[in-house]
């Protein structure tokens, strides 16, 4: 796995966690730079757009060498299912039996990565951040179908890009036509560039100015002050308000394109990234899933504890430190006890279906989240 991609995964998960950390109104040791309401910060929600670009990239480079056909398509689907669903299902069930009240059909939709439509828009899954996995699984299904054709993931990327463009022309709540799906295509484009070694060598020559430009652009657009629609997932454009540019743009343009350039520029420094930093990327999926229910648990305690106790705790730095610590510890545990065994099981089942032997020293490709 590329060190640069692993590092970007950790960065994206960290800023998403930062964006959610202010949910309870508790005191922080310093001003939260990733709160979307911060005047001089970076809205951590943009980490999702980085994840989607990473996902498109990984899907292309991991399927490019496979022969098209049923075996490749089913093998791909098996690997993705066992990599994503087991931990997500486990945490969803815990949340369902714990502190979030939803009807049974809503929880079933969560487990099946399906949106739940209500009169006010689409509900988030039981794990709030799970809405992104609905789109991830949608792109995986699209990729698996396209692996039946000679164009494989490139066709899936073109379809996603076309659907995203189409969403910009309509004014409706067609969930999977949201323009954010274009970000998977941007990631796949990055995979095409990566596979073209001649082009990549030319890009390396300008990596410093490209990095400076991409970081400045990423920070500028990341200073979002709100959403154009309060029911974000119900809006096909998923528009974001950009403070620097005093503009409302579709998310795939306002945040997707800057995320693409950030990922491109960081990957050009693959030879400069320490291996230790990249290892943190292993725990990204667990961090992304677990931090939300841990924050929900803190909010639940805030509502149930005596008022005097809450006032004392909220006024200290204890809660956010405890949330980050609990997320880190549980992420290490779930990675080794749930993710790794499920990765191995999925790979074994996929190889058996494909009729292939296990590679002698192949690193597992993580999900983008």
C-alpha positions, 0 to 999 in steps of 0.5 A, a space after each residue: 500500500 502506498 505510504 502517501 495514500 495511507 497517510 492521507 487516509 489518516 489525515 482525512 479521518 483525523 479532520 472528520 473526527 475533529 469536525 464532530 468533536 464539538 458536538 457536545 459543546 464541551 471545552 477544548 484545550 485549544 480552539 478546534 481548527 476543524 470545526 466547520 463553524 470556525 472562522 479561521 479553521 478547516 472544515 473537517 467534513 472535507 475529509 470525506 471528499 478526500 476519502 472518495 478520491 482515494 476510493 476511486 484511485 484504489 478501485 482502479 489500481 487494484 482491478 486494472 490487471 484483472 481479467 474481465 468476467 464473472 470471477 473477477 466481479 464476484 471476487 471483487 464483491 466478496 473482498 469489498 463486502 468482508 472488508 466493509 460490512 462486518 465492522 459496520 454491522 457490528 457497530 450499527 447493532 451496538 448503536 441500535 441497542 444502545 442510545 439511538 432510537 430509530 424504527 426497524 426499517 431504518 436500521 435494516 436500511 443502515 445494514 444494507 447501505 440503503 437510504 431512508 427517505 422521509 418527508 424532510 429528506 434522507 435520514 442518516 444511518 444509525 452511525 451518522 457518518 455511515 451515509 458515506 458508506 452508502 455511496 462507497 458501496 454504490 460505487 463498489 457495486 457499479 465497479 463489480 458490474 463493470 468488471 464484467 466488461 473489458 473497460 472494468 473500473 474505467 467504465 464505472 468511473 465514467 458512469 459515476 462522472 456522467 451521473 454526477 454531471 447529470 445531477 447538476 442539471 436536475 432539481 430533485 432528490 435522486 440519492 445516488 445521482 448526487 454530484 459527489 459521486 464524481 469524486 470517485 471518477 476523479 480518484 480513478 483519473 488519478 489511478 490512470 495518471 499513476 499507471 502512466 509512469 511517463 506522465 508521473 515522472 513529469 509531474 514529479 518535476 513540478 511537485 513542489 509548486 503543485 503541493 503549494 498550490 493544492 494545499 492553499 486551494 484545499 485550505 481556502 475551500 475548506 473554510 466552508 461556513 455552511 450547507 446550501 441545504 439543511 438536509 444535505 444528503 437530500 440535495 443532489 448537488 450537495 452544495 457547500 458555501 465557501 467563505 473565501 470565494 463567497 460562493 455556493 458550489 456543488 460539493 464535487 467541484 468546491 471540495 472534490 477537485 481540491 481534494 483531487 489535487 491535494 491527493 495528487 501532490 501528496 502522492 508525488 512525495 511518496 519517497 519522502 513519507 516515513 513508513 511509521 506515519 503511513 501505518 496509522 492509516 491501518 486504523 482509519 476505518 475503525 477511527 471513522 466508524 467508532 468516533 461517532 458512537 463514542 461521541 454519541 455515548 458522551 452526549 448520552 451521559 451528558 443528558 443522563 448525569 446530574 446537572 452539577 456533574 455535567 457542568 463540572 465535566 463540560 467546563 474541563 478538557 476531560 471529555 474531548 481528550 477521553 473521546 479521542 483516547 477511547 477512539 484510538 484504543 478501540 480502533 486498535 482493538 477492532 482493527 486487529 480483532 475484527 478487520 484483519 480476520 475479516 480481510 483474511 476470510 474475504 480474501 480466502 473466499 474470493 481466491 477460492 471462487 477465482 481459482 487463484 492461489 494466495 500471493 506470497 507477500 501481498 499487502 491487503 488493500 484497505 478501504 478508502 475509509 
